[in-house]
Amino acid sequence: MESAASASLAFPALVQGLALSFGLIVAIGAQNAFVLRQGLRREHVGSVVLFCAAADAVLIAAGVMGMAQALGKSPGLARALALAGAAFLAVYGWQALRRARKLHRLDASAAGSSLSLAAAMAQAAAFTLLNPHVYLDTVLLVGTIGAQQPAALRGWFIAGAAGASLAWFSLLGFGARWMAPWFARPRAWQVLDALIGVTMFVLSGMLVQHALAAM
């Protein structure tokens, strides 16, 4: 009975981490275009996908554990950051719904010179680690929301968030040739942005409810 109860609590934490990470990572940007390009060219795909996913997993875990330690000493700060995170998610959701009204596409041309493994990894590192949004989204936002989870469930939240990252980069890299026509279709991105917008609003509402319940 106890294990069944634990599983019933772990699943929502896993899904919340997965949905949050997926909503933040799925956007037209340089990193996604680079991974898709490598997939189309079939160059160092496994190494690039593994690096991007592993970097996200490390940043997510560091954010959740670090924020949990910091917020555990200050419940008032935890509630304030939870409400701030809810506001950020609401704004992010609104921006996604605005994007859904416009036509855009992910363009990753296979043209250009081949890259050595070292050059490909250097570019993957630059697109991943030199983007300031990765620290705002992955470390601060995901860390703050993950830290709201009970200690026993934080590992499940991290697993869900990191799993979404691995699944997305694997889809971009290994499924590039099959998915490229879909990624180049503006209507597909409109539908995806609409789903992301709704998901972000739902997560925002859950975060507000959690913050108010802790008062």
C-alpha positions as CSV (number, residue, x, y, z in Angstrom):
1,M,0.0,0.0,0.0
2,E,2.8,2.4,0.9
3,S,4.6,1.7,-2.4
4,A,1.4,2.3,-4.3
5,A,0.9,5.6,-2.6
6,S,4.5,6.6,-3.3
7,A,4.0,5.8,-7.0
8,S,0.8,7.8,-7.1
9,L,2.7,10.8,-5.7
10,A,5.8,10.3,-7.9
11,F,3.9,10.2,-11.2
12,P,2.5,13.8,-10.9
13,A,6.0,15.1,-10.0
14,L,7.5,13.2,-13.0
15,V,4.8,14.6,-15.4
16,Q,5.2,18.1,-14.0
17,G,8.9,18.1,-14.6
18,L,8.5,16.6,-18.1
19,A,5.8,19.1,-19.1
20,L,7.7,22.1,-17.8
21,S,11.0,21.2,-19.4
22,F,9.3,20.3,-22.7
23,G,7.5,23.6,-22.8
24,L,10.6,25.6,-22.2
25,I,12.9,23.7,-24.5
26,V,10.7,23.4,-27.5
27,A,11.2,26.7,-29.2
28,I,12.8,27.9,-32.5
29,G,16.3,28.8,-31.5
30,A,20.0,28.3,-32.4
31,Q,20.5,25.2,-30.3
32,N,17.6,23.3,-31.8
33,A,18.5,24.4,-35.3
34,F,22.1,23.2,-34.7
35,V,21.0,19.8,-33.4
36,L,18.6,19.4,-36.4
37,R,21.3,20.4,-38.8
38,Q,23.7,17.8,-37.4
39,G,20.9,15.2,-37.7
40,L,20.2,16.1,-41.3
41,R,23.9,15.8,-42.1
42,R,24.3,12.7,-39.9
43,E,27.4,14.1,-38.3
44,H,28.3,13.3,-34.7
45,V,24.6,13.1,-33.9
46,G,25.0,10.9,-30.8
47,S,27.7,13.0,-29.3
48,V,25.8,16.3,-29.8
49,V,22.5,14.9,-28.5
50,L,24.2,13.3,-25.5
51,F,26.0,16.5,-24.6
52,C,23.0,18.8,-24.9
53,A,20.8,16.4,-22.9
54,A,23.5,15.8,-20.2
55,A,24.2,19.5,-19.8
56,D,20.4,20.1,-19.3
57,A,20.2,17.3,-16.8
58,V,23.2,18.6,-14.8
59,L,21.8,22.2,-14.8
60,I,18.3,21.0,-13.8
61,A,19.6,18.8,-10.9
62,A,21.9,21.6,-9.7
63,G,19.1,24.1,-9.9
64,V,16.6,21.9,-8.0
65,M,19.0,20.8,-5.3
66,G,20.6,24.2,-4.9
67,M,17.3,26.1,-4.8
68,A,15.8,23.5,-2.4
69,Q,18.7,24.0,0.0
70,A,18.4,27.8,-0.2
71,L,14.6,27.9,0.0
72,G,14.4,25.4,2.8
73,K,15.8,28.0,5.1
74,S,13.3,30.7,4.1
75,P,9.7,29.6,3.6
76,G,8.7,33.2,2.8
77,L,11.3,33.4,0.0
78,A,10.1,30.0,-1.3
79,R,6.5,31.3,-1.6
80,A,7.7,34.6,-3.2
81,L,9.7,32.7,-5.8
82,A,6.9,30.3,-6.4
83,L,4.5,33.2,-7.2
84,A,7.2,34.9,-9.3
85,G,7.7,31.6,-11.2
86,A,4.0,31.3,-11.7
87,A,4.0,34.8,-13.2
88,F,6.9,33.9,-15.4
89,L,5.1,30.8,-16.7
90,A,2.0,32.8,-17.3
91,V,4.0,35.3,-19.4
92,Y,5.7,32.5,-21.2
93,G,2.4,30.9,-22.0
94,W,1.0,34.2,-23.3
95,Q,4.1,34.6,-25.5
96,A,3.6,31.0,-26.8
97,L,-0.1,31.7,-27.6
98,R,1.0,34.9,-29.4
99,R,3.6,32.9,-31.4
100,A,0.8,30.5,-32.3
101,R,-1.0,33.3,-34.2
102,K,2.0,33.8,-36.5
103,L,3.6,31.6,-39.2
104,H,7.1,30.6,-38.5
105,R,9.3,27.5,-39.0
106,L,12.6,25.9,-37.9
107,D,15.0,26.3,-40.8
108,A,18.1,24.1,-40.6
109,S,19.8,23.9,-44.0
110,A,22.1,21.0,-44.5
111,A,24.4,23.2,-46.6
112,G,27.8,24.2,-45.3
113,S,31.1,22.5,-44.5
114,S,31.5,19.4,-42.5
115,L,32.4,19.7,-38.8
116,S,35.0,17.7,-36.9
117,L,33.9,16.1,-33.7
118,A,35.8,18.8,-31.7
119,A,34.2,21.6,-33.7
120,A,30.7,20.1,-33.3
121,M,31.1,19.7,-29.6
122,A,32.5,23.2,-29.2
123,Q,29.4,24.6,-31.1
124,A,27.1,22.5,-29.0
125,A,28.7,23.8,-25.8
126,A,28.5,27.4,-27.0
127,F,24.8,27.1,-28.0
128,T,24.0,25.4,-24.7
129,L,26.1,27.2,-22.1
130,L,26.6,30.6,-23.5
131,N,22.9,31.3,-23.8
132,P,21.8,33.3,-20.7
133,H,18.3,32.0,-21.0
134,V,19.4,28.5,-20.2
135,Y,20.3,29.7,-16.7
136,L,17.1,31.7,-16.2
137,D,14.9,28.8,-17.5
138,T,16.8,25.7,-16.5
139,V,18.5,26.6,-13.2
140,L,16.4,29.4,-11.7
141,L,12.8,28.7,-13.0
142,V,13.0,24.9,-13.1
143,G,15.0,24.8,-9.9
144,T,12.5,27.0,-8.1
145,I,9.5,24.9,-9.2
146,G,11.3,21.6,-8.5
147,A,12.3,22.8,-5.1
148,Q,8.6,23.2,-4.2
149,Q,8.3,19.4,-4.4
150,P,8.7,17.3,-1.3
151,A,12.2,16.0,-0.8
152,A,11.2,12.4,-1.7
153,L,9.7,13.5,-5.0
154,R,12.4,15.9,-6.3
155,G,14.3,13.1,-8.0
156,W,11.2,12.2,-9.9
157,F,10.7,15.8,-11.0
158,I,14.4,16.0,-12.1
159,A,14.0,12.7,-14.0
160,G,10.9,14.0,-15.8
161,A,12.6,17.3,-16.7
162,A,15.8,15.6,-17.9
163,G,13.8,13.0,-19.7
164,A,11.9,15.6,-21.7
165,S,15.2,17.2,-22.7
166,L,16.7,13.8,-23.8
167,A,13.6,12.9,-25.8
168,W,13.5,16.3,-27.6
169,F,17.1,16.4,-28.6
170,S,17.0,12.7,-29.7
171,L,13.9,13.5,-31.8
172,L,15.7,16.5,-33.4
173,G,19.0,14.6,-34.0
174,F,18.0,11.0,-34.8
175,G,14.7,11.8,-36.3
176,A,15.8,14.8,-38.3
177,R,15.4,13.3,-41.8
178,W,12.0,12.0,-41.0
179,M,10.8,15.0,-39.0
180,A,12.4,17.8,-41.1
181,P,9.3,18.3,-43.3
182,W,7.2,18.6,-40.1
183,F,9.6,21.1,-38.5
184,A,9.5,23.2,-41.7
185,R,5.7,23.3,-41.6
186,P,4.5,26.6,-40.0
187,R,1.1,25.2,-39.1
188,A,2.8,22.4,-37.0
189,W,4.6,25.0,-34.9
190,Q,1.4,27.0,-34.4
191,V,-0.3,23.9,-33.0
192,L,2.8,23.1,-30.8
193,D,3.0,26.7,-29.5
194,A,-0.7,26.6,-28.6
195,L,-0.3,23.4,-26.6
196,I,2.8,24.9,-24.9
197,G,0.8,28.0,-24.0
198,V,-2.0,26.1,-22.4
199,T,0.5,23.8,-20.6
200,M,2.3,26.8,-19.2
201,F,-0.9,28.4,-17.9
202,V,-1.9,25.1,-16.2
203,L,1.5,24.8,-14.5
204,S,1.3,28.5,-13.5
205,G,-2.1,27.8,-11.8
206,M,-0.7,24.8,-10.0
207,L,2.2,26.8,-8.7
208,V,-0.1,29.5,-7.4
209,Q,-2.3,27.0,-5.7
210,H,0.8,25.4,-4.1
211,A,2.2,28.8,-2.9
212,L,-1.2,29.8,-1.4
213,A,-1.7,26.5,0.3
214,A,1.7,26.9,2.0
215,M,0.7,30.2,3.5
